[in-house]
Amino acid sequence: MTTSHSTVDIAALEREVAEAAKPFQQLVTEMQRVIVGQHDLLEGLVIGLLGNGHILIEGVPGLAKTTAVATLAKAIHTSFQRIQFTPDLLPADLIGTLVYRPTTGDFVVKKGPIFSSIVLADEINRAPAKVQSALLEAMQERQVTIGTETFPMAEPFLVLATQNPIEQEGTYNLPEAQIDRFMLKLVVRYPSSREERQILDRMAQTTSVHSVRPVLQPQNIAAARAVVDRIFMDDRIKDYVVNLVVATRDPSTVKAPVKDLIQYGASPRATIALTIASRAKAFLDGRGYVTPQDVKDVAMDVLRHRIGITYEAEAIEKTSEDIVRTLLEHVPVP
């Protein structure tokens, strides 16, 4: 943005963004017809969709996590599968298996529910480690191996996983390596009393009242992602992103008083996720450039699950969210 040439580029890009963002703003509006409040959750889902990143959604049962994901899937003209994770789930239940055909004496591949554009992994932390690792290959490599054959995933391919808070009975902790694969972790909180009243007025009847109409085609998503990649990010904002992530590993770089609270910081994957999510946020707001506020707005969702806290932090009841807030206050904003 330092030269007139780039200013002209940004002006042209702004027009392109304004046009390309319309269906996604419409997507948020469509989802709001079903989901009361939860604006951060809905916006986070769309940012993940634009950023081609998987999303982990945490909250106690009954806060419309599953409904939000199902609504998103219905508003996009694409395939959707919901998989209920349970302690007895097997990897084959997820990815599929080889089935023997007695008539021909050979094995054929029977694909599992993971072969869908949008996959809702419901209560992901109720399933054992083997199932987690099967999901991990699909998420990271965007392919699945059954027997000796490897199959690419659909495009777009998005895993939206819900989990109950880990204090709940019958939950397994997700391994750090898997948690890091989620671009965003969205935390769903209880609605306000005003929103609760809206939920009562809208939902307290025995029949479903809201049908969702598809407002988005898969090709819209691919086209929008190409625009998101071109959104302008000033070098100072890139440095801000890097400084923020580096501060999670060594908070002394910004004189933040949280060194004893951090067991491990965010990986370079966080830097990439923070950059893409900031661009997606600017895109949703109809802008052709990223502001420091965009980075701040998505930082919590990108970083909260990537910082390991020490026993000392637990003893004084400090969470990774507290650490992110402190770092946001201490890292100099360009």
C-alpha distance (Angstrom), angle and dihedral (degrees) to the residues before:
residue distance angle dihedral
M1 . . .
T2 3.78 . .
T3 3.81 97.1 .
S4 3.75 132.0 52.9
H5 3.81 88.6 -122.5
S6 3.79 92.6 62.3
T7 3.81 90.2 43.7
V8 3.82 89.0 57.9
D9 3.81 89.5 47.2
I10 3.79 90.6 51.6
A11 3.80 92.2 48.7
A12 3.82 89.7 54.3
L13 3.79 90.5 44.0
E14 3.82 91.0 50.3
R15 3.81 90.1 58.3
E16 3.79 91.0 48.0
V17 3.83 91.9 47.6
A18 3.81 92.4 47.7
E19 3.81 89.4 55.3
A20 3.82 97.2 41.6
A21 3.83 93.2 45.9
K22 3.82 94.9 56.4
P23 3.84 96.9 84.8
F24 3.82 90.3 48.1
Q25 3.79 93.5 49.8
Q26 3.81 85.5 48.9
L27 3.82 88.2 50.8
V28 3.83 90.9 56.8
T29 3.83 90.0 47.7
E30 3.82 91.3 49.9
M31 3.81 91.1 50.7
Q32 3.82 90.4 49.2
R33 3.81 88.6 60.6
V34 3.81 87.0 68.4
I35 3.82 104.8 26.0
V36 3.80 118.5 59.5
G37 3.82 114.5 -143.1
Q38 3.84 113.7 -30.8
H39 3.82 90.1 121.2
D40 3.83 92.7 160.0
L41 3.81 91.0 52.7
L42 3.82 93.7 50.0
E43 3.80 93.2 45.1
G44 3.82 90.2 46.6
L45 3.82 90.9 53.5
V46 3.81 91.1 52.8
I47 3.83 92.3 45.6
G48 3.81 88.6 53.3
L49 3.80 90.4 49.2
L50 3.81 91.5 50.2
G51 3.80 92.5 43.9
N52 3.82 93.8 48.9
G53 3.80 88.9 -124.8
H54 3.80 133.4 137.1
I55 3.80 118.7 -117.7
L56 3.79 133.8 -143.7
I57 3.81 115.0 -155.6
E58 3.80 118.8 -164.1
G59 3.77 128.7 -169.9
V60 3.77 143.0 114.6
P61 3.84 116.8 -79.3
G62 3.79 117.7 -78.9
L63 3.82 100.6 36.5
A64 3.85 95.3 112.5
K65 3.84 95.8 -104.1
T66 3.80 92.5 138.2
T67 3.81 92.1 39.9
A68 3.82 91.2 52.9
V69 3.81 92.6 52.7
A70 3.82 93.0 44.3
T71 3.83 89.2 49.4
L72 3.81 90.9 51.0
A73 3.80 90.5 50.8
K74 3.81 92.9 49.0
A75 3.82 91.5 49.3
I76 3.82 89.1 57.2
H77 3.78 117.6 66.2
T78 3.81 94.3 -125.6
S79 3.81 144.7 98.6
F80 3.80 120.0 -73.9
Q81 3.80 134.0 -171.4
R82 3.78 129.5 -175.5
I83 3.79 115.8 -154.9
Q84 3.79 117.8 -168.7
F85 3.79 107.7 -146.4
T86 3.80 114.8 -142.4
P87 3.83 134.2 169.1
D88 3.83 91.3 -103.8
L89 3.84 96.1 49.9
L90 3.81 114.4 125.8
P91 3.83 127.6 -150.4
A92 3.83 88.5 -115.1
D93 3.82 89.5 58.9
L94 3.78 86.7 60.9
I95 3.81 108.0 36.4
G96 3.81 101.5 21.5
T97 3.79 132.7 -116.2
L98 3.80 146.4 -123.9
V99 3.81 113.6 -84.2
Y100 3.81 121.2 -158.1
R101 3.83 116.2 -128.7
P102 3.82 109.5 -154.4
T103 3.84 92.6 -165.8
T104 3.81 93.4 62.5
G105 3.80 99.5 20.1
D106 3.81 93.6 -128.4
F107 3.81 137.8 107.4
V108 3.79 123.2 -110.3
V109 3.78 128.1 -164.8
K110 3.79 117.0 -110.6
K111 3.80 106.7 -165.9
G112 3.80 120.1 -139.4
P113 3.81 130.8 -135.1
I114 3.83 92.3 -87.5
F115 3.83 86.7 81.5
S116 3.76 94.9 87.2
S117 3.81 134.6 99.9
I118 3.79 95.8 -118.0
V119 3.78 117.1 29.4
L120 3.78 120.9 -171.7
A121 3.80 109.4 -156.8
D122 3.79 98.8 -164.2
E123 3.82 117.1 -153.9
I124 3.81 90.7 -6.1
N125 3.79 93.2 -179.4
R126 3.81 92.1 64.1
A127 3.83 92.0 70.7
P128 3.84 126.1 84.5
A129 3.83 126.9 -107.5
K130 3.83 96.9 -95.0
V131 3.79 91.3 59.9
Q132 3.80 90.5 46.1
S133 3.81 91.2 54.6
A134 3.83 92.0 48.6
L135 3.80 89.0 53.8
L136 3.81 90.2 45.8
E137 3.82 93.9 62.4
A138 3.79 91.1 50.5
M139 3.83 91.6 48.2
Q140 3.79 98.4 45.0
E141 3.80 104.8 30.7
R142 3.82 94.3 30.3
Q143 3.78 88.0 -135.8
V144 3.80 138.2 89.2
T145 3.80 129.4 -144.6
I146 3.81 118.1 -145.7
G147 3.80 113.3 178.7
T148 3.81 104.8 -40.2
E149 3.80 96.3 -28.1
T150 3.80 126.4 92.7
F151 3.79 120.3 -152.9
P152 3.82 125.5 -164.5
M153 3.81 117.6 -130.4
A154 3.80 123.9 -112.9
E155 3.80 119.6 -90.7
P156 2.97 118.6 -93.6
F157 3.81 94.0 33.0
L158 3.78 116.8 179.3
V159 3.81 129.4 169.1
L160 3.79 112.2 -156.2
A161 3.77 108.2 -174.0
T162 3.79 126.2 -171.4
Q163 3.78 122.2 -158.0
N164 3.77 135.6 -177.2
P165 3.81 117.1 -126.7
I166 3.81 107.2 -82.6
E167 3.79 93.3 -117.6
Q168 3.80 87.7 72.7
E169 3.80 122.5 103.3
G170 3.82 118.5 -94.2
T171 3.80 99.0 17.6
Y172 3.81 128.2 133.3
N173 3.79 120.6 -149.2
L174 3.79 111.0 -113.6
P175 3.83 111.6 -120.7
E176 3.83 113.9 -103.9
A177 3.82 90.6 -119.9
Q178 3.78 90.4 58.5
I179 3.79 95.6 43.2
D180 3.82 88.4 54.0
R181 3.83 88.8 58.9
F182 3.80 90.4 66.9
M183 3.78 110.3 90.7
L184 3.82 91.7 -155.2
K185 3.77 137.1 18.0
L186 3.79 110.9 -155.9
V187 3.80 118.9 -164.7
V188 3.80 116.0 -152.4
R189 3.78 115.9 -150.9
Y190 3.80 132.7 -168.0
P191 3.83 115.4 -78.2
S192 3.80 121.3 -108.9
S193 3.81 117.6 -102.4
R194 3.82 89.6 -102.9
E195 3.82 91.0 52.8
E196 3.80 90.2 44.5
R197 3.80 88.8 56.4
Q198 3.84 89.8 50.5
I199 3.81 89.1 51.2
L200 3.81 89.3 52.4
D201 3.82 92.8 50.1
R202 3.79 92.8 45.8
M203 3.78 104.1 37.1
A204 3.81 110.0 24.9
Q205 3.79 97.0 103.1
T206 3.76 134.3 92.4
T207 3.81 97.0 -116.6
S208 3.79 129.0 59.8
V209 3.79 110.7 -104.5
H210 3.79 106.4 -174.7
S211 3.76 125.1 66.3
V212 3.79 116.6 -171.6
R213 3.78 119.9 -136.2
P214 3.81 121.0 -149.8
V215 3.82 109.8 -107.8
L216 3.80 98.7 169.0
Q217 3.80 136.9 57.8
P218 3.84 123.5 -154.0
Q219 3.83 89.2 -114.1
N220 3.85 89.0 59.0
I221 3.80 88.0 58.9
A222 3.82 94.7 50.4
A223 3.83 91.3 47.3
A224 3.82 92.6 47.5
R225 3.82 92.3 49.6
A226 3.81 89.3 55.4
V227 3.83 88.9 54.3
V228 3.84 92.1 45.7
D229 3.82 89.5 55.5
R230 3.81 90.1 56.3
I231 3.81 96.9 50.0
F232 3.79 108.4 123.9
M233 3.79 118.7 -106.8
D234 3.78 117.7 -175.0
D235 3.83 117.1 -133.5
R236 3.82 89.8 -117.4
I237 3.81 90.3 57.5
K238 3.82 90.8 47.8
D239 3.82 87.7 53.1
Y240 3.82 89.2 48.5
V241 3.83 90.3 54.9
V242 3.82 91.6 49.1
N243 3.83 92.7 45.9
L244 3.80 90.3 51.1
V245 3.81 93.7 51.6
V246 3.84 93.4 42.8
A247 3.83 88.7 51.5
T248 3.83 89.1 60.6
R249 3.82 87.6 62.2
D250 3.79 98.7 37.1
P251 3.82 111.7 16.5
S252 3.83 90.7 178.2
T253 3.85 87.2 78.2
V254 3.82 87.3 74.3
K255 3.84 97.0 27.0
A256 3.83 91.4 -113.0
P257 3.84 111.7 162.7
V258 3.83 96.0 -132.7
K259 3.83 103.8 89.7
D260 3.82 93.9 113.9
L261 3.80 91.0 49.4
I262 3.82 97.4 58.3
Q263 3.79 120.4 81.9
Y264 3.81 94.2 176.5
G265 3.80 134.0 -7.8
A266 3.79 135.5 -137.1
S267 3.81 121.7 -64.2
P268 3.83 126.5 -126.5
R269 3.80 85.5 -94.5
A270 3.82 85.6 71.9
T271 3.82 90.7 56.5
I272 3.80 90.4 54.0
A273 3.82 92.9 44.4
L274 3.81 92.4 48.1
T275 3.81 91.2 51.1
I276 3.80 94.7 48.0
A277 3.82 93.7 43.1
S278 3.84 91.1 49.9
R279 3.81 89.9 52.4
A280 3.82 90.9 47.4
K281 3.82 89.8 50.7
A282 3.83 90.9 51.7
F283 3.83 88.7 47.8
L284 3.83 92.1 52.1
D285 3.80 89.1 50.4
G286 3.82 88.9 52.4
R287 3.82 95.6 -113.0
G288 3.80 129.0 135.3
Y289 3.81 94.6 -149.2
V290 3.81 138.0 50.3
T291 3.82 121.4 -115.5
P292 3.84 126.4 -160.5
Q293 3.83 86.7 -110.6
D294 3.83 90.0 61.5
V295 3.81 88.8 56.4
K296 3.82 91.2 47.9
D297 3.82 92.0 47.7
V298 3.81 93.7 56.6
A299 3.84 99.4 31.0
M300 3.82 95.4 90.4
D301 3.83 93.8 51.3
V302 3.82 91.7 46.8
L303 3.81 98.3 44.0
R304 3.84 109.0 30.4
H305 3.83 93.6 83.8
R306 3.81 96.0 39.8
I307 3.79 99.4 62.4
G308 3.80 118.9 82.7
I309 3.79 114.4 -151.0
T310 3.81 127.0 -146.3
Y311 3.81 127.8 -121.3
E312 3.79 85.9 -106.9
A313 3.82 90.0 60.3
E314 3.81 90.2 49.0
A315 3.80 90.5 48.9
I316 3.81 91.6 57.4
E317 3.83 90.8 38.9
K318 3.80 96.0 -114.2
T319 3.82 116.9 153.1
S320 3.80 132.8 -158.9
E321 3.81 86.4 -103.6
D322 3.82 90.3 60.0
I323 3.80 88.4 51.7
V324 3.82 93.1 50.3
R325 3.83 90.1 50.0
T326 3.80 91.4 51.1
L327 3.81 92.0 48.5
L328 3.82 91.6 49.0
E329 3.81 87.8 55.0
H330 3.83 93.3 49.1
V331 3.83 104.7 39.3
P332 3.83 107.4 90.2
V333 3.82 111.5 -113.4
P334 3.84 115.9 -135.6
